[in-house]
Amino acid sequence: MFSFNRKIVESDIPLISDYIKTLIFDDEPILYVGKNRYGNYIIGSSVDEDRENRVEWFFHTVITFDDYQRFLRKEITYLDMLKDNNNIFIIEKSFDNSFVKVFPIDFFEIPEDYRPTSDSFFPDELNM
């Protein structure tokens, strides 16, 4: 199970509120993109879930429009975007959305098992 010891921050910046598009789906969205309420692009991915406590975790990263376009053109990977970004967050939320917690994290604090692979390019076919 995914575990971490982080300080919660009060921020809605990494939360997607509009224009959500699933890029990879397998029983639930695995990789997706959207915009926050300020119009910033956010790329997100599923990290883990705890079915017993009904909680799930996601990585959300604020990205530029240019990086999003480069990702779509397969010029950079999801891994590249995370490595080069100072705005990575862990989103923890309950299955019923009764709570959402936001934790900032540095790329190098992400356990190796939870990092995207070096071939994490934009998918050829969207599994929607």
C-alpha positions, 0 to 999 in steps of 0.5 A: 500500500502507498504510504507517506508522511506529509503535511496537508496544504489548503490548496485547490490549485491541483484539483481538476474541476473542468475539461477532464479527459481520460487518457488510460482507463482500466476499471477506473481512470489511470491517466487523465488530464483536466483543468483547475478552476484557474485554467491551469492544465493538470495531469493526474494518475492513479497511485493506489487505493485502500479498499478497507478504509475507502480511500484512494490516492492520485498524483496531480501535477500542474503543467504548462500548455506547452508541455501538454502539447509536447506530451500529445506529440510524444516529445516528452513522457509523463515521467519527464513532466514529473521530473521537471516539475515543482508542482507535484501533489498527492491527492487523497480522497475518500471513495464517496468524495466526502473529503479531499486532502492535498499534499505537496511532494517532490519528484525524488520523494516519490518511491521508485515503484510509484513513478511512471516508466521511461516509456510513458508517452501519450497513449496511441489509442485512448482507452475511453 
